[in-house]
Amino acid sequence: MARFAFCENRLDNVFSHLTNTSINKFSPNLNKNKDGIGNGCKWTLKKLRRHLEACGIDFKPIWCKIINIILLTIIPIAQEIPKVTNCFELYGFDIIIDQNLKPWILEVNFSPALTIDCDVDLQIKAVTT
């Protein structure tokens, strides 16, 4: 899932700095059509890939770097993760892509929220609940 801030970057506006849905759902711009983004603040990974490819950017190298970041984060702790039959754990990786198309890990969330706040959430999260 890709998330976007709601408005232009201004120090006095919290909605321009955070992409957290629990904050942005209170923005007056939530359902307004925003240039280049559309309504809401989230895209599916498929929509992000299509957008980048429409801009002439090959998504595959970016995705490979993201997978590598995830693996390099999980491998060192793999032995510490309890092995329980018929169970799984969900981790949420927050990754930002900079202006040079380099992905950076921001944080890893243990048991990320699966609440459905919009249509994009329904498409992505419904398969896990």
KAQUIGI-V8433 format. One record per run of one state. SS is the DSSP state (helix for helix, strand for strand, loop for the rest). FROM is the first residue (numbers start at 1). LEN is the number of residues. Records with the same first field share a line. If there is no record, write none. Layout:
SS->FROM-LEN ; FROM-LEN
This chain:
loop->1-1 ; 4-10 ; 17-4 ; 25-9 ; 35-3 ; 39-3 ; 44-1 ; 55-4 ; 81-10 ; 98-5 ; 111-8 ; 129-1
strand->2-2 ; 34-1 ; 38-1 ; 42-2 ; 91-7 ; 103-8
helix->14-3 ; 21-4 ; 45-10 ; 59-22 ; 119-10
